Amino acid sequence: MSTLQSLLKQADDKLARLQHFREWDNESIRRAINVEYTYESNRIEGNTLTLRETDLVIHKGLTIGGKPLVEHLEAINHYEAVEFVRDWVQGKEPFNQFALLSLHGLILRSIDKQYAGRYRDIPVTISGSRHVPPQPWQVEKLMEDYFLFYQEQREQLHPVILAAEMHERLVTIHPFVDGNGRTARLVMNLVLMQHGFPLAIFHGDNEARLAYYDALEKCNVEEDKADFHQLVAAQVVEALSQRLRLVEA
């Protein structure tokens, strides 16, 4: 059995165990996980707020001295975007363009009024990457294909692989001027949560961030998705293990 297949089996087995517990996703747990996820996802993109500062900004409305306003907005916006994902999943609607643009609109709310919630109409580059995103005139058709892939594969692929694909394909197209990574990670979790999985977190420390970017670069430049699929599966298993530790203690 390959490492990926082993991780997928672990994910399925742990999810089955977790679903025996009715209160595995209560309000207290959700609130803590939402803050941690917001902190880590923003940290990947260079936000310098600590976990404690992120919580204070979101729940106490505090201003952290010496930290730029945009970092406060990123924390508040991302937390609300996570809540949007949870609400969307509860509504049992399939993922679609409205959900995607709504998520992105929240991520860049009050940060980039021109491009929040809309596809880019200018070329972009990715700092530190050899991948060259498609030209703006290609984006609309590529996004049509993106949602067609979702419709065709959402009942065919293992949910973890589907989530990984929806993440990777979005950042490869890079349809937005900014906020592509945070939006893609939210989309990944939307797909996972639609299938009963808990919210999975990519960590923002240097080693984890490098592994994440290297796996995506391999997808983009070498068209080899194995490392990224395995990385996503590992984070899902970690999220499941964390929840099981809480409820089985």
C-alpha positions, 0 to 999 in steps of 0.5 A: 500500500502506498503512503498516500493510500495508507493516509487515505485509509487512516483518514477514513478510519479516523472519520468513522471513529469520530462520527460516533461522537455527537459533540465532536464539533461544539461551539468552543472547539469550533471557535478555537480551531477557527482562530488557529486556522486563521492564524496559520493561513495568514502566517503562510502569507506573511502576517506577523500577528501571533496566535494570541494577538489574532484571537484578541483582534477577532474577539476583543476588537483590540488593536495590536501596537506596532502591527499594520492595519492590514494585518488586523483586517486579514485576521477579521476577514479570514475568520469571517470567511471560515464562518462563511464556509461553515454556513455554506456546508450546513446549507448543503449547497454544492461548491460553485462560483458564487461561493468562491467569489464570496469567499474571496470577497471576504478575504480582501474586504476593505483591503482591495476594493477593486479586486475583492470578489472578482477575477483578475484582468491583469497579468500576475507573477508569483514571487519565488516561483517558476510557475507563470500563471495564465494570462488574464484573458484565459482566466474565465474559460479556465475557471469554467473548466475548474467548476466543470471538473468539480461537477464531474469528479465530486462523486468520483474522487476520494474527498481528500483527493478532490479537496487537494485538487480543488486547492491545487487547480485554483492556485495554478490558475491564480484567478485573483490579483491577491488572496489566491492561497488563502482562498484555495485553502478555504475551498479545500476545507469547504470540500472536506467539511462537505464530506464530514471531515474537520477543518484541516490546517496547513501550518505557517512555520518556515519548515511547513511553509516550505514543504507546502510551497515546494509541493505546489511548485512540483504540481505547477512545474513538473505536473507531479501532484503526488507530494501535494496529495500526500501533504493534504492527506497528512494534514487531514489525518492530523486534524482527525487525530486532534479531534479524536484526542479531544473527545476520546480523552 
